[in-house]
């Protein structure tokens, strides 16, 4: 029983930390998603331009 008690306490503390972490990470996730979208769009545009310019030349 002594081993089961700390196991039950850790998820409770983790759940509280995860809720606070999720609220704090929402802004970071939004910024990272915006950056990833911008980078992805730039890569797609560069690939399209390279495909257009190579056969044109």
C-alpha distance matrix in Angstrom:
0.0 3.8 5.4 5.2 6.5 9.4 10.2 10.7 12.7 14.9 16.5 17.4 19.2 20.7 22.0 23.7 25.2 26.2 28.1 29.9 30.5 31.9 34.3 35.4 35.8 37.9 41.0 40.4 39.9 43.1 45.0 43.8 44.7 48.2 48.7 47.7 50.0 52.8 52.4 52.3 55.4 57.2 56.4 57.6 60.8 61.5 61.1 63.4 66.0 65.9 66.4 69.3 71.0 70.9 72.9 75.1 76.2
3.8 0.0 3.8 5.6 5.6 7.4 9.3 10.5 11.5 13.5 15.8 16.6 17.7 19.4 21.3 22.7 23.7 25.2 27.3 28.6 29.2 31.0 33.2 34.0 34.5 36.9 39.8 39.0 38.9 42.2 43.8 42.6 43.9 47.2 47.5 46.7 49.2 51.9 51.4 51.5 54.7 56.3 55.6 57.0 60.1 60.6 60.4 62.8 65.2 65.2 65.9 68.7 70.3 70.2 72.4 74.5 75.4
5.4 3.8 0.0 3.8 5.6 6.1 6.8 9.1 10.6 11.6 13.8 15.4 16.5 17.5 19.6 21.4 22.1 23.2 25.6 27.1 27.2 28.9 31.5 32.2 32.3 34.8 37.7 36.7 36.3 39.8 41.3 39.9 41.1 44.5 44.8 43.8 46.3 49.0 48.4 48.4 51.6 53.2 52.4 53.8 56.9 57.4 57.1 59.6 62.0 61.8 62.5 65.4 66.9 66.8 68.9 71.1 72.0
5.2 5.6 3.8 0.0 3.8 5.8 5.2 6.3 8.8 10.3 11.6 13.1 14.9 15.9 17.4 19.4 20.6 21.4 23.5 25.4 25.8 27.1 29.6 30.7 30.8 33.0 36.1 35.4 34.8 38.1 40.0 38.7 39.6 43.1 43.6 42.5 44.8 47.7 47.3 47.1 50.2 52.1 51.3 52.5 55.6 56.4 56.0 58.3 60.8 60.8 61.3 64.2 65.9 65.9 67.9 70.0 71.1
6.5 5.6 5.6 3.8 0.0 3.8 5.4 5.1 6.3 8.8 10.7 11.2 12.8 14.6 16.0 17.4 18.8 20.2 22.0 23.5 24.3 25.9 28.1 29.1 29.7 31.9 34.9 34.4 34.2 37.4 39.2 38.2 39.3 42.6 43.2 42.5 44.8 47.5 47.3 47.4 50.4 52.2 51.7 52.9 55.9 56.7 56.6 58.9 61.3 61.5 62.1 64.8 66.5 66.7 68.8 70.7 71.8
9.4 7.4 6.1 5.8 3.8 0.0 3.8 5.4 5.0 6.2 9.1 10.0 10.6 12.2 14.3 15.7 16.4 18.0 20.2 21.4 21.8 23.7 26.0 26.7 27.2 29.7 32.5 31.7 31.7 35.0 36.6 35.5 36.8 40.1 40.5 39.8 42.3 44.9 44.5 44.8 47.9 49.5 49.0 50.5 53.4 54.0 54.0 56.4 58.7 58.8 59.6 62.4 63.9 64.0 66.3 68.2 69.2
10.2 9.3 6.8 5.2 5.4 3.8 0.0 3.8 5.5 5.5 7.0 9.2 10.5 11.0 12.9 15.0 15.8 16.5 19.0 20.7 20.8 22.2 24.9 25.7 25.8 28.1 31.1 30.3 29.9 33.2 34.9 33.6 34.7 38.1 38.6 37.6 40.0 42.8 42.4 42.4 45.5 47.2 46.6 47.9 51.0 51.7 51.5 53.8 56.2 56.3 57.0 59.7 61.4 61.4 63.6 65.6 66.6
10.7 10.5 9.1 6.3 5.1 5.4 3.8 0.0 3.8 5.7 6.0 6.9 9.3 10.4 11.3 13.3 15.0 15.7 17.4 19.5 20.2 21.3 23.6 25.0 25.4 27.3 30.5 30.1 29.6 32.7 34.8 33.8 34.7 38.0 38.8 38.0 40.1 43.0 42.9 42.8 45.7 47.7 47.3 48.4 51.4 52.3 52.2 54.3 56.8 57.1 57.7 60.3 62.1 62.4 64.4 66.3 67.5
12.7 11.5 10.6 8.8 6.3 5.0 5.5 3.8 0.0 3.8 5.7 5.3 6.5 8.7 10.1 11.2 12.6 14.2 15.9 17.3 18.2 19.9 21.9 22.9 23.7 25.9 28.8 28.5 28.5 31.5 33.4 32.6 33.8 37.0 37.7 37.2 39.5 42.1 42.1 42.4 45.2 47.0 46.8 48.2 51.0 51.9 52.0 54.2 56.5 56.9 57.7 60.2 61.9 62.3 64.5 66.2 67.3
14.9 13.5 11.6 10.3 8.8 6.2 5.5 5.7 3.8 0.0 3.8 5.4 5.3 6.0 8.5 10.1 10.5 11.8 14.2 15.5 15.8 17.6 20.0 20.6 21.1 23.5 26.3 25.6 25.6 28.8 30.5 29.5 30.8 34.0 34.5 34.0 36.4 39.0 38.8 39.1 42.1 43.7 43.4 44.9 47.7 48.5 48.6 50.9 53.2 53.4 54.3 56.9 58.5 58.8 61.1 62.8 63.9
16.5 15.8 13.8 11.6 10.7 9.1 7.0 6.0 5.7 3.8 0.0 3.8 5.5 4.9 5.9 8.6 9.6 9.9 12.0 14.1 14.4 15.5 18.0 19.3 19.4 21.4 24.6 24.1 23.6 26.7 28.8 27.8 28.7 32.0 32.8 32.1 34.2 37.0 37.0 37.1 39.9 41.9 41.6 42.7 45.6 46.7 46.7 48.7 51.1 51.6 52.3 54.8 56.5 56.9 59.0 60.8 62.0
17.4 16.6 15.4 13.1 11.2 10.0 9.2 6.9 5.3 5.4 3.8 0.0 3.8 5.4 5.2 6.5 8.8 9.8 10.9 12.8 14.1 15.3 17.1 18.6 19.5 21.3 24.3 24.4 24.2 27.0 29.2 28.7 29.6 32.7 33.7 33.4 35.4 38.0 38.4 38.6 41.2 43.2 43.2 44.4 47.1 48.3 48.5 50.4 52.7 53.4 54.2 56.5 58.3 58.9 61.0 62.6 63.9
19.2 17.7 16.5 14.9 12.8 10.6 10.5 9.3 6.5 5.3 5.5 3.8 0.0 3.8 5.4 5.2 6.2 8.5 10.1 10.9 12.0 14.0 15.7 16.5 17.7 20.0 22.6 22.5 22.8 25.7 27.4 27.0 28.4 31.3 32.1 32.0 34.3 36.7 36.9 37.5 40.1 41.8 42.0 43.4 46.0 47.0 47.4 49.5 51.6 52.2 53.3 55.6 57.1 57.8 60.1 61.6 62.7
20.7 19.4 17.5 15.9 14.6 12.2 11.0 10.4 8.7 6.0 4.9 5.4 3.8 0.0 3.8 5.4 5.0 5.8 8.5 9.8 9.8 11.6 14.0 14.8 15.1 17.5 20.4 19.9 19.8 23.0 24.7 24.0 25.3 28.3 29.0 28.7 31.0 33.5 33.6 34.0 36.8 38.5 38.5 39.9 42.6 43.6 43.9 46.0 48.2 48.7 49.7 52.1 53.6 54.2 56.5 58.1 59.2
22.0 21.3 19.6 17.4 16.0 14.3 12.9 11.3 10.1 8.5 5.9 5.2 5.4 3.8 0.0 3.8 5.4 5.0 6.2 8.7 9.5 10.2 12.4 14.1 14.6 16.2 19.4 19.5 19.2 21.9 24.1 23.7 24.5 27.5 28.8 28.4 30.3 33.0 33.5 33.7 36.2 38.2 38.4 39.5 42.1 43.4 43.7 45.5 47.8 48.6 49.4 51.6 53.4 54.2 56.3 57.7 59.1
23.7 22.7 21.4 19.4 17.4 15.7 15.0 13.3 11.2 10.1 8.6 6.5 5.2 5.4 3.8 0.0 3.8 5.5 5.3 6.4 8.5 9.9 11.0 12.5 14.0 15.7 18.5 19.0 19.3 21.7 23.8 23.9 25.0 27.6 28.9 29.1 30.9 33.3 34.0 34.6 36.9 38.8 39.3 40.5 42.9 44.2 44.8 46.6 48.7 49.7 50.7 52.8 54.4 55.4 57.6 58.8 60.1
25.2 23.7 22.1 20.6 18.8 16.4 15.8 15.0 12.6 10.5 9.6 8.8 6.2 5.0 5.4 3.8 0.0 3.8 5.5 5.2 5.8 8.3 9.9 10.3 11.6 14.0 16.4 16.4 17.0 19.8 21.4 21.3 22.8 25.4 26.3 26.5 28.7 30.9 31.4 32.2 34.7 36.3 36.7 38.2 40.5 41.7 42.4 44.4 46.3 47.1 48.3 50.5 51.9 52.8 55.2 56.5 57.6
26.2 25.2 23.2 21.4 20.2 18.0 16.5 15.7 14.2 11.8 9.9 9.8 8.5 5.8 5.0 5.5 3.8 0.0 3.8 5.5 4.8 5.8 8.5 9.6 9.7 11.8 14.8 14.6 14.5 17.3 19.3 19.0 20.0 22.9 24.0 23.9 25.9 28.4 28.9 29.3 31.8 33.7 34.0 35.3 37.7 39.0 39.5 41.4 43.5 44.3 45.4 47.5 49.1 50.0 52.2 53.6 54.8
28.1 27.3 25.6 23.5 22.0 20.2 19.0 17.4 15.9 14.2 12.0 10.9 10.1 8.5 6.2 5.3 5.5 3.8 0.0 3.8 5.4 5.1 6.3 8.7 9.7 10.8 13.8 14.7 14.6 16.8 19.2 19.5 20.2 22.8 24.3 24.6 26.1 28.6 29.5 30.0 32.1 34.2 34.8 35.9 38.1 39.7 40.4 42.0 44.1 45.2 46.2 48.1 49.8 51.0 53.1 54.2 55.7
29.9 28.6 27.1 25.4 23.5 21.4 20.7 19.5 17.3 15.5 14.1 12.8 10.9 9.8 8.7 6.4 5.2 5.5 3.8 0.0 3.8 5.5 5.2 6.2 8.5 10.2 12.4 13.2 14.1 16.3 18.0 18.7 20.1 22.2 23.6 24.3 26.0 28.1 29.1 30.0 32.1 33.8 34.7 36.0 38.1 39.5 40.5 42.1 44.0 45.1 46.4 48.2 49.7 51.0 53.3 54.3 55.5
30.5 29.2 27.2 25.8 24.3 21.8 20.8 20.2 18.2 15.8 14.4 14.1 12.0 9.8 9.5 8.5 5.8 4.8 5.4 3.8 0.0 3.8 5.4 5.0 5.8 8.5 10.7 10.6 11.4 14.1 15.6 15.7 17.3 19.7 20.7 21.2 23.3 25.3 26.0 27.0 29.3 30.9 31.5 33.1 35.2 36.4 37.3 39.2 41.0 42.0 43.3 45.3 46.7 47.8 50.2 51.2 52.4
31.9 31.0 28.9 27.1 25.9 23.7 22.2 21.3 19.9 17.6 15.5 15.3 14.0 11.6 10.2 9.9 8.3 5.8 5.1 5.5 3.8 0.0 3.8 5.4 5.0 6.0 9.3 9.8 9.5 11.9 14.2 14.4 15.2 17.8 19.3 19.5 21.1 23.5 24.5 25.1 27.2 29.1 29.9 31.0 33.2 34.7 35.5 37.1 39.1 40.3 41.3 43.2 44.9 46.1 48.2 49.3 50.7
34.3 33.2 31.5 29.6 28.1 26.0 24.9 23.6 21.9 20.0 18.0 17.1 15.7 14.0 12.4 11.0 9.9 8.5 6.3 5.2 5.4 3.8 0.0 3.8 5.6 5.5 7.9 9.7 10.3 11.6 13.9 15.1 15.9 17.8 19.6 20.5 21.8 23.8 25.3 26.1 27.8 29.7 30.9 32.0 33.8 35.5 36.6 38.0 39.8 41.3 42.5 44.1 45.7 47.2 49.3 50.1 51.6
35.4 34.0 32.2 30.7 29.1 26.7 25.7 25.0 22.9 20.6 19.3 18.6 16.5 14.8 14.1 12.5 10.3 9.6 8.7 6.2 5.0 5.4 3.8 0.0 3.8 5.6 6.5 7.5 9.3 11.0 12.2 13.4 15.1 16.8 18.0 19.3 21.0 22.6 23.8 25.1 26.9 28.4 29.7 31.2 32.8 34.2 35.6 37.2 38.7 40.0 41.6 43.2 44.5 46.0 48.4 49.1 50.3
35.8 34.5 32.3 30.8 29.7 27.2 25.8 25.4 23.7 21.1 19.4 19.5 17.7 15.1 14.6 14.0 11.6 9.7 9.7 8.5 5.8 5.0 5.6 3.8 0.0 3.8 5.5 5.0 5.9 8.5 9.8 10.2 11.9 14.0 15.1 15.9 17.8 19.7 20.6 21.8 23.8 25.4 26.4 27.8 29.7 31.1 32.2 33.9 35.6 36.8 38.2 40.0 41.3 42.7 45.0 45.9 47.1
37.9 36.9 34.8 33.0 31.9 29.7 28.1 27.3 25.9 23.5 21.4 21.3 20.0 17.5 16.2 15.7 14.0 11.8 10.8 10.2 8.5 6.0 5.5 5.6 3.8 0.0 3.8 5.5 5.1 6.2 8.7 9.9 10.5 12.3 14.3 15.1 16.3 18.3 19.9 20.7 22.3 24.3 25.5 26.6 28.3 30.1 31.2 32.6 34.3 35.8 37.1 38.6 40.2 41.7 43.9 44.7 46.1
41.0 39.8 37.7 36.1 34.9 32.5 31.1 30.5 28.8 26.3 24.6 24.3 22.6 20.4 19.4 18.5 16.4 14.8 13.8 12.4 10.7 9.3 7.9 6.5 5.5 3.8 0.0 3.8 5.5 5.1 6.3 8.6 9.9 10.7 12.4 14.2 15.3 16.6 18.4 19.8 21.1 22.7 24.4 25.7 27.0 28.6 30.2 31.5 32.9 34.6 36.1 37.4 38.8 40.5 42.9 43.3 44.7
40.4 39.0 36.7 35.4 34.4 31.7 30.3 30.1 28.5 25.6 24.1 24.4 22.5 19.9 19.5 19.0 16.4 14.6 14.7 13.2 10.6 9.8 9.7 7.5 5.0 5.5 3.8 0.0 3.8 5.4 5.1 6.1 8.5 9.9 10.5 12.1 14.1 15.3 16.4 18.0 19.8 21.0 22.4 24.1 25.6 26.8 28.3 30.1 31.4 32.7 34.4 36.0 37.1 38.6 41.1 41.8 42.9
39.9 38.9 36.3 34.8 34.2 31.7 29.9 29.6 28.5 25.6 23.6 24.2 22.8 19.8 19.2 19.3 17.0 14.5 14.6 14.1 11.4 9.5 10.3 9.3 5.9 5.1 5.5 3.8 0.0 3.8 5.5 5.0 6.0 8.5 9.8 10.2 12.0 14.1 15.1 16.0 18.0 19.7 20.7 22.0 23.9 25.4 26.5 28.1 29.8 31.1 32.4 34.1 35.6 37.0 39.3 40.1 41.4
43.1 42.2 39.8 38.1 37.4 35.0 33.2 32.7 31.5 28.8 26.7 27.0 25.7 23.0 21.9 21.7 19.8 17.3 16.8 16.3 14.1 11.9 11.6 11.0 8.5 6.2 5.1 5.4 3.8 0.0 3.8 5.5 5.1 6.2 8.6 9.8 10.4 12.3 14.2 15.1 16.3 18.3 19.8 20.8 22.3 24.2 25.5 26.7 28.3 30.0 31.3 32.7 34.2 35.9 38.1 38.7 40.2
45.0 43.8 41.3 40.0 39.2 36.6 34.9 34.8 33.4 30.5 28.8 29.2 27.4 24.7 24.1 23.8 21.4 19.3 19.2 18.0 15.6 14.2 13.9 12.2 9.8 8.7 6.3 5.1 5.5 3.8 0.0 3.8 5.4 5.1 6.2 8.6 9.8 10.6 12.2 14.1 15.3 16.5 18.3 19.9 21.0 22.5 24.3 25.7 26.9 28.4 30.2 31.5 32.7 34.4 36.9 37.3 38.5
43.8 42.6 39.9 38.7 38.2 35.5 33.6 33.8 32.6 29.5 27.8 28.7 27.0 24.0 23.7 23.9 21.3 19.0 19.5 18.7 15.7 14.4 15.1 13.4 10.2 9.9 8.6 6.1 5.0 5.5 3.8 0.0 3.8 5.5 5.1 6.0 8.5 9.8 10.4 12.0 14.1 15.2 16.3 18.1 19.8 20.9 22.3 24.1 25.5 26.7 28.3 30.0 31.2 32.6 35.1 35.9 37.0
44.7 43.9 41.1 39.6 39.3 36.8 34.7 34.7 33.8 30.8 28.7 29.6 28.4 25.3 24.5 25.0 22.8 20.0 20.2 20.1 17.3 15.2 15.9 15.1 11.9 10.5 9.9 8.5 6.0 5.1 5.4 3.8 0.0 3.8 5.4 5.0 6.0 8.5 9.8 10.2 12.0 14.1 15.1 16.1 18.0 19.7 20.8 22.2 24.0 25.4 26.6 28.2 29.8 31.3 33.5 34.3 35.7
48.2 47.2 44.5 43.1 42.6 40.1 38.1 38.0 37.0 34.0 32.0 32.7 31.3 28.3 27.5 27.6 25.4 22.9 22.8 22.2 19.7 17.8 17.8 16.8 14.0 12.3 10.7 9.9 8.5 6.2 5.1 5.5 3.8 0.0 3.8 5.5 5.1 6.1 8.6 9.8 10.5 12.2 14.2 15.2 16.3 18.2 19.9 20.9 22.3 24.1 25.6 26.8 28.2 30.1 32.3 32.7 34.1
48.7 47.5 44.8 43.6 43.2 40.5 38.6 38.8 37.7 34.5 32.8 33.7 32.1 29.0 28.8 28.9 26.3 24.0 24.3 23.6 20.7 19.3 19.6 18.0 15.1 14.3 12.4 10.5 9.8 8.6 6.2 5.1 5.4 3.8 0.0 3.8 5.5 5.1 6.1 8.5 9.9 10.5 12.2 14.2 15.3 16.4 18.3 19.9 21.0 22.4 24.2 25.6 26.7 28.3 30.9 31.4 32.4
47.7 46.7 43.8 42.5 42.5 39.8 37.6 38.0 37.2 34.0 32.1 33.4 32.0 28.7 28.4 29.1 26.5 23.9 24.6 24.3 21.2 19.5 20.5 19.3 15.9 15.1 14.2 12.1 10.2 9.8 8.6 6.0 5.0 5.5 3.8 0.0 3.8 5.5 5.1 6.0 8.5 9.8 10.4 12.1 14.1 15.2 16.3 18.2 19.8 20.9 22.4 24.2 25.5 26.7 29.2 30.1 31.3
50.0 49.2 46.3 44.8 44.8 42.3 40.0 40.1 39.5 36.4 34.2 35.4 34.3 31.0 30.3 30.9 28.7 25.9 26.1 26.0 23.3 21.1 21.8 21.0 17.8 16.3 15.3 14.1 12.0 10.4 9.8 8.5 6.0 5.1 5.5 3.8 0.0 3.8 5.5 5.0 6.0 8.5 9.8 10.4 12.1 14.1 15.2 16.3 18.1 19.7 20.9 22.3 24.0 25.6 27.7 28.4 29.9
52.8 51.9 49.0 47.7 47.5 44.9 42.8 43.0 42.1 39.0 37.0 38.0 36.7 33.5 33.0 33.3 30.9 28.4 28.6 28.1 25.3 23.5 23.8 22.6 19.7 18.3 16.6 15.3 14.1 12.3 10.6 9.8 8.5 6.1 5.1 5.5 3.8 0.0 3.8 5.4 5.1 6.1 8.6 9.9 10.5 12.2 14.2 15.3 16.3 18.2 19.9 20.9 22.2 24.1 26.4 26.7 28.1
52.4 51.4 48.4 47.3 47.3 44.5 42.4 42.9 42.1 38.8 37.0 38.4 36.9 33.6 33.5 34.0 31.4 28.9 29.5 29.1 26.0 24.5 25.3 23.8 20.6 19.9 18.4 16.4 15.1 14.2 12.2 10.4 9.8 8.6 6.1 5.1 5.5 3.8 0.0 3.8 5.5 5.1 6.2 8.6 9.9 10.5 12.3 14.2 15.3 16.4 18.3 19.9 20.8 22.3 24.9 25.6 26.6
52.3 51.5 48.4 47.1 47.4 44.8 42.4 42.8 42.4 39.1 37.1 38.6 37.5 34.0 33.7 34.6 32.2 29.3 30.0 30.0 27.0 25.1 26.1 25.1 21.8 20.7 19.8 18.0 16.0 15.1 14.1 12.0 10.2 9.8 8.5 6.0 5.0 5.4 3.8 0.0 3.8 5.4 5.1 6.2 8.6 9.8 10.5 12.3 14.2 15.2 16.5 18.3 19.8 21.1 23.3 24.3 25.7
55.4 54.7 51.6 50.2 50.4 47.9 45.5 45.7 45.2 42.1 39.9 41.2 40.1 36.8 36.2 36.9 34.7 31.8 32.1 32.1 29.3 27.2 27.8 26.9 23.8 22.3 21.1 19.8 18.0 16.3 15.3 14.1 12.0 10.5 9.9 8.5 6.0 5.1 5.5 3.8 0.0 3.8 5.4 5.1 6.1 8.5 9.8 10.5 12.1 14.1 15.2 16.3 18.0 19.8 21.9 22.4 24.0
57.2 56.3 53.2 52.1 52.2 49.5 47.2 47.7 47.0 43.7 41.9 43.2 41.8 38.5 38.2 38.8 36.3 33.7 34.2 33.8 30.9 29.1 29.7 28.4 25.4 24.3 22.7 21.0 19.7 18.3 16.5 15.2 14.1 12.2 10.5 9.8 8.5 6.1 5.1 5.4 3.8 0.0 3.8 5.5 5.1 6.1 8.6 9.9 10.4 12.1 14.1 15.2 16.2 18.0 20.5 20.9 22.0
56.4 55.6 52.4 51.3 51.7 49.0 46.6 47.3 46.8 43.4 41.6 43.2 42.0 38.5 38.4 39.3 36.7 34.0 34.8 34.7 31.5 29.9 30.9 29.7 26.4 25.5 24.4 22.4 20.7 19.8 18.3 16.3 15.1 14.2 12.2 10.4 9.8 8.6 6.2 5.1 5.4 3.8 0.0 3.8 5.5 5.1 6.1 8.6 9.9 10.4 12.2 14.2 15.2 16.3 18.9 19.9 20.9
57.6 57.0 53.8 52.5 52.9 50.5 47.9 48.4 48.2 44.9 42.7 44.4 43.4 39.9 39.5 40.5 38.2 35.3 35.9 36.0 33.1 31.0 32.0 31.2 27.8 26.6 25.7 24.1 22.0 20.8 19.9 18.1 16.1 15.2 14.2 12.1 10.4 9.9 8.6 6.2 5.1 5.5 3.8 0.0 3.8 5.5 5.1 6.1 8.6 9.8 10.5 12.2 14.1 15.4 17.3 18.3 20.0
60.8 60.1 56.9 55.6 55.9 53.4 51.0 51.4 51.0 47.7 45.6 47.1 46.0 42.6 42.1 42.9 40.5 37.7 38.1 38.1 35.2 33.2 33.8 32.8 29.7 28.3 27.0 25.6 23.9 22.3 21.0 19.8 18.0 16.3 15.3 14.1 12.1 10.5 9.9 8.6 6.1 5.1 5.5 3.8 0.0 3.8 5.4 5.1 6.1 8.5 9.8 10.5 12.0 14.1 16.1 16.4 18.0
61.5 60.6 57.4 56.4 56.7 54.0 51.7 52.3 51.9 48.5 46.7 48.3 47.0 43.6 43.4 44.2 41.7 39.0 39.7 39.5 36.4 34.7 35.5 34.2 31.1 30.1 28.6 26.8 25.4 24.2 22.5 20.9 19.7 18.2 16.4 15.2 14.1 12.2 10.5 9.8 8.5 6.1 5.1 5.5 3.8 0.0 3.8 5.5 5.1 6.0 8.5 9.8 10.4 12.0 14.7 15.2 16.1
61.1 60.4 57.1 56.0 56.6 54.0 51.5 52.2 52.0 48.6 46.7 48.5 47.4 43.9 43.7 44.8 42.4 39.5 40.4 40.5 37.3 35.5 36.6 35.6 32.2 31.2 30.2 28.3 26.5 25.5 24.3 22.3 20.8 19.9 18.3 16.3 15.2 14.2 12.3 10.5 9.8 8.6 6.1 5.1 5.4 3.8 0.0 3.8 5.5 5.1 6.1 8.6 9.9 10.6 12.9 14.2 15.5
63.4 62.8 59.6 58.3 58.9 56.4 53.8 54.3 54.2 50.9 48.7 50.4 49.5 46.0 45.5 46.6 44.4 41.4 42.0 42.1 39.2 37.1 38.0 37.2 33.9 32.6 31.5 30.1 28.1 26.7 25.7 24.1 22.2 20.9 19.9 18.2 16.3 15.3 14.2 12.3 10.5 9.9 8.6 6.1 5.1 5.5 3.8 0.0 3.8 5.5 5.1 6.1 8.6 10.1 11.5 12.3 14.4
66.0 65.2 62.0 60.8 61.3 58.7 56.2 56.8 56.5 53.2 51.1 52.7 51.6 48.2 47.8 48.7 46.3 43.5 44.1 44.0 41.0 39.1 39.8 38.7 35.6 34.3 32.9 31.4 29.8 28.3 26.9 25.5 24.0 22.3 21.0 19.8 18.1 16.3 15.3 14.2 12.1 10.4 9.9 8.6 6.1 5.1 5.5 3.8 0.0 3.8 5.5 5.1 6.0 8.5 10.5 10.4 12.0
65.9 65.2 61.8 60.8 61.5 58.8 56.3 57.1 56.9 53.4 51.6 53.4 52.2 48.7 48.6 49.7 47.1 44.3 45.2 45.1 42.0 40.3 41.3 40.0 36.8 35.8 34.6 32.7 31.1 30.0 28.4 26.7 25.4 24.1 22.4 20.9 19.7 18.2 16.4 15.2 14.1 12.1 10.4 9.8 8.5 6.0 5.1 5.5 3.8 0.0 3.8 5.4 5.2 6.0 8.9 9.8 10.5
66.4 65.9 62.5 61.3 62.1 59.6 57.0 57.7 57.7 54.3 52.3 54.2 53.3 49.7 49.4 50.7 48.3 45.4 46.2 46.4 43.3 41.3 42.5 41.6 38.2 37.1 36.1 34.4 32.4 31.3 30.2 28.3 26.6 25.6 24.2 22.4 20.9 19.9 18.3 16.5 15.2 14.1 12.2 10.5 9.8 8.5 6.1 5.1 5.5 3.8 0.0 3.8 5.7 5.6 6.9 8.7 10.4
69.3 68.7 65.4 64.2 64.8 62.4 59.7 60.3 60.2 56.9 54.8 56.5 55.6 52.1 51.6 52.8 50.5 47.5 48.1 48.2 45.3 43.2 44.1 43.2 40.0 38.6 37.4 36.0 34.1 32.7 31.5 30.0 28.2 26.8 25.6 24.2 22.3 20.9 19.9 18.3 16.3 15.2 14.2 12.2 10.5 9.8 8.6 6.1 5.1 5.4 3.8 0.0 3.8 5.7 6.1 6.3 8.8
71.0 70.3 66.9 65.9 66.5 63.9 61.4 62.1 61.9 58.5 56.5 58.3 57.1 53.6 53.4 54.4 51.9 49.1 49.8 49.7 46.7 44.9 45.7 44.5 41.3 40.2 38.8 37.1 35.6 34.2 32.7 31.2 29.8 28.2 26.7 25.5 24.0 22.2 20.8 19.8 18.0 16.2 15.2 14.1 12.0 10.4 9.9 8.6 6.0 5.2 5.7 3.8 0.0 3.8 5.8 5.0 6.0
70.9 70.2 66.8 65.9 66.7 64.0 61.4 62.4 62.3 58.8 56.9 58.9 57.8 54.2 54.2 55.4 52.8 50.0 51.0 51.0 47.8 46.1 47.2 46.0 42.7 41.7 40.5 38.6 37.0 35.9 34.4 32.6 31.3 30.1 28.3 26.7 25.6 24.1 22.3 21.1 19.8 18.0 16.3 15.4 14.1 12.0 10.6 10.1 8.5 6.0 5.6 5.7 3.8 0.0 3.9 5.4 5.4
72.9 72.4 68.9 67.9 68.8 66.3 63.6 64.4 64.5 61.1 59.0 61.0 60.1 56.5 56.3 57.6 55.2 52.2 53.1 53.3 50.2 48.2 49.3 48.4 45.0 43.9 42.9 41.1 39.3 38.1 36.9 35.1 33.5 32.3 30.9 29.2 27.7 26.4 24.9 23.3 21.9 20.5 18.9 17.3 16.1 14.7 12.9 11.5 10.5 8.9 6.9 6.1 5.8 3.9 0.0 3.8 5.5
75.1 74.5 71.1 70.0 70.7 68.2 65.6 66.3 66.2 62.8 60.8 62.6 61.6 58.1 57.7 58.8 56.5 53.6 54.2 54.3 51.2 49.3 50.1 49.1 45.9 44.7 43.3 41.8 40.1 38.7 37.3 35.9 34.3 32.7 31.4 30.1 28.4 26.7 25.6 24.3 22.4 20.9 19.9 18.3 16.4 15.2 14.2 12.3 10.4 9.8 8.7 6.3 5.0 5.4 3.8 0.0 3.8
76.2 75.4 72.0 71.1 71.8 69.2 66.6 67.5 67.3 63.9 62.0 63.9 62.7 59.2 59.1 60.1 57.6 54.8 55.7 55.5 52.4 50.7 51.6 50.3 47.1 46.1 44.7 42.9 41.4 40.2 38.5 37.0 35.7 34.1 32.4 31.3 29.9 28.1 26.6 25.7 24.0 22.0 20.9 20.0 18.0 16.1 15.5 14.4 12.0 10.5 10.4 8.8 6.0 5.4 5.5 3.8 0.0
